[in-house]
């Protein structure tokens, strides 16, 4: 059994420094540096190409993550539109971050006359590592937990952070931890492919990432209890993940059919 100690890491001159922000910053830095190293060593990119790309990914990723989340809870944000800018109040989505980051990547690639597919391939390995690290921010925020459980690794959630149907339940599946482990496995698979040169046709690694991460997200979403939108009784995150898998598998087949042709 374990529990989050606090959301606040420390206070500097009256300003709270939150674990979540520090962990996200570390996750972004680790993913960026790793992808930059991979790009130089295995993808014939100039050194610091991914470091230069990073601001595009971060800025557009944050915008996409926030807008996507607001669209999922549109009725609330239509009533309180100023809350759209209140990112500190919470509410971002990885699917929106991926979409926004992809737009930023396209802009950077076109400006610097680089291959969009290659930049996607290089970026996703670092992205998977960043996600594995970043999920621990949910631990300190007492969020992204799953159904009640009494397993030895159960997560204690304090009453203020419990969902209404479970106010009298103290222990839950640490869904954030499950996704972190799955992201780490995905990172290892992508790193292996990058280092060995397997599946190296441009665009393949990015599509493999989308397939693997979407499958992992479906598994974890079946445990989580904090979905805010449903389609036909299915959480939006699962529906979107299924759509991504279908599209990515189709594009992967087309990409490699072209190669054989």
N, C-alpha and C positions, 0 to 999 in steps of 0.2 A: 504494500500500500504506500502511496506517496501523494503529496499535495504541494501545490504551488506556495512558495513562501510569501510572495508579495508581487504586485505589479511594478512597484517602484524600486529601482536599483539604488539610487541615491538622490540627494537634493543638492544642487549647486547654485548658490546665490538665490535661493528661494524658488528655483526652477526644478521641477521633478524630472529626473532622467529615468525613463521606463525601460524595463528589460526588453519589451517587445521591439522598441526602436533600435536598441543596441544590437539585438540579435539579427534583426533585418539588415542593418548596416553591415554586420559581419558576414551575413549570408551573401549579400550582393557583392561585397569585396572578394570573398573566397571564390564565388562563381565566376566573376569577371577575370580574376587573375588566372584561374585554371583554364578558362576558355582561351585566354590570350596565349598562354603557354602551348596549348594544344594547336591553336591556329598556326603558330610559328613552327612547331615541330612536325606536325603531321598534315597540315592543309596548305602549306606554301603561302601563308599570309605574312605580311611584314609585321615585325614586332610592334606591339601596342595598337594594332588595328582594332582589337576587341575592346581595349581600354578606351579608345576614341569613340567606338560604337556605343559604349555603356551609357553615356548620358541620354542618347536617343532611346535606348531600351528602358531606362529608368523613368524618364519623364513621360513618355507615351504609355509605358506600362502602368504607372500610377494613375494616369488619366483614364485609361481603359478599365483598370480594376475598379475605380470608383464609379464611373458611369455605368458599367455593367451591373454593379451591386444596386445602384439607385434605380435602374430599370426593373430589377427584380422586385423591388419594394416601392414601385412607382406611386402607389396611392398615398403613401406617407410623404414622399418627397414632392408630390404635387401640392399637398397641403402646406408643407414647410420647405419651400425651395431653397432657402438660405442654408438648410442643413446639408445640401449637396456638397458645399465647400467645407463642411465641418468634418474633415477626415479624422481628426483627433477623437471624434465621438465613435469611431469604429465603422467598419463596413467597406471591405474591399473583396474582390473575387479573383482567383487565379486565372479563370477562363478569360476574364476581361483583361487581366494583365498580359496574358499571352497574346491576345488579339491586338492590344495596344502596342505591345513591344514589337510585334511583327510589322505594324505600320511604320514604327520608328526605324526598324531595320531596313525596310524597303526604301525609305527616304535617304538613309545613310548610304545604302548600296548604290542607288541611282546617282547621288552626288559624287561618289568616289569611284564610280564605274567598276564596282565589284559584283561578284556573283551572289545573287540573293540566296540561292540554294546553299552555296558553300557557307555563307555567314550563318544561315539557319543551322546547318550541321554543327558548326563550331560552337554556337551559342547554347544549344540544348543540353550538352553535357554539363556545362557550368550551371545551367538553369536547374537541372536535376539535383546537383549538389546543393545549390542555394535553397531549393525547396526543402531538402532534407534537414538543413540547418534551421531555416526560417520557421518551420512548423513548431519549433520549441518556443517561439514567441506566444503561440496559443496556450501553451502550458502555463506560463506566467500570467496570462490574462484569464485563466480558468474558462476557456472556451474550446470549441471544436472537440467536445467529448462525446461519448457514445451512450448506448443504452446502459441501464443499471446492471451491475455485476458484483460478484463476490470473489472473483478470481484473485490470486495472490498479488497481481500487478494492478489491482484496481486503483482508480484515481479518486481522491476525495475532493468534492466540490462544495465550497461553503454555500450556505443558504442563499445569499444575495445573487449568486451566479447560476442557480438552478432554474430550469425551465418549469413553468407553472404546473404541468401535470405531475412533476416529480419533486415537489417541495419537501416531502418527507423522506426522500431517498438521499443517502450521503455518498454512495460509491458508484462509479461509472467506468465504462471502458475508456481507456486513454486513446481515443481515436486519432488524436494528433500524433501520438507515438507510432501507431500502426502505419500511418501515411508516411511519417519520417523514415521508417525502416524500408518501406516499399520504394520510396524515392531514392534511398541509398542503394538499393539493389538495382534500380533502373540506371543510376549513375554508373555503377560498376559495369553493367552490360554495355552502355554507350562508350565508356572509356575503353573497354576491351575491343569493341568494334573499331574505334578510332585508332588505337595503337597497332592493331593487327592488319588494318587495311581492308577488313571484310565489310561488305555492304557499303563500299565507299563511293558508289555512283552518287553524284551530288543530289542532295535532297533526301536520300534514303534514311540517314541518321535522324533527321528532324521528324520524318514520318514515323519511324520506329518509336521515337520518344513519345509522340502524340498517342500512338496506339497503346504503349505500355502504361503511360501515365493515366490515360483515360480508363484503362482496365483497373488500375489500382484505385482510382477515384470511385469507380462503381462499387468496388469491394468495401471501401471505407464508408461511403455514403449510406450503405445498407445498415451501418452500425450507428451513425450519427443521428442526433435527434433535433438538430438546430436548423434544418432546411426552412427557408422562408417562402418558397414558392413551389407549387406542384403542377404537373401537367398530367391530367387523368389519374391522379393519385400517386404519380411518380415524381420524386424530387427533380427540379429543373437540372441540377448538376448531373444526375444520372442520365436524363434524356439528352443533354448536351454532349456528355461523354460518349454515349452510344452513337450519336450522330458523327462525332469526331472520328471514332473508330471506323465507321463505315466509309466515310470520306477518305480517311488516311490510307486504309487498305486499298481502296480503289486507286488512289493516286500512286501508291507504292507499286501496284501491279502495272499501271500505265507507264510509270517511270522505268521499270525494268523490262517491260515489253519493248519499249523504244530502244533500249540498249541492245536487246537481241536482234531487233529488226535491222 
